[in-house]
Amino acid sequence: MLNTEFKKKFDAEPDSFKKANIKLDFRLFMKKMDSIENVAMIGALLKVRNIEDLQSLKSPESIFENSAEKSLVFEKSADYPGGFNTLRQEVASLFYTGGVYTEAKTVKTHVAFIVEKDGSISNVHAQGDNFTFNRQAEIALYSVSGKFSPAVINGNPVRHQLRLPLTLTIED
């Protein structure tokens, strides 16, 4: 809708100088909208993380229901539809690079997360040198639309921890 309104205003303007200003206004407006959306996403991430932390306080057991599951061999590991490359592409498409503040040309992180028995993602934690890159990686992973097929031990779905390494290269 916003795109359409700016386009109407742009097309109706005969002066090329004013058209350039309308185009600039549109870009600045969209950048501010991205920033507002990013702040909302960070707020949602904090809420999810707080809920997960409170749940872990209520049940002090490890992420696995019993420690014997750690040593068992998975009949089937948790898998994303289309595989890890598809997951990586979806995370990249959801990633908000405008929210990453860095002087370095390349930033890296490792995102650890749990695939629950129902295939949903929980307990997403990114570890890397850049705080803002870590937060954006967590938001992107929580925003993934597809569900995993859960890991299986003895024919039963189980929670499974996975890691996804991510790298962002900033080009001038």
Secondary structure, 3 states (H helix, E strand, C coil): CHHHHHHHHHHHCCCHHHHHHHHHHHHHHHHHHHHHHHHHHHHHHHHHHHHHHHHHHHCCCCCCCCCHHHHCCCCECCECCCCHHHHHHHHHHHCCHHHCCCCCCEEEEEEEEEECCCCCEEEEEEEECCHHHHHHHHHHHHCCCCCCECEEECCEEECEEEEEEEEEECCC
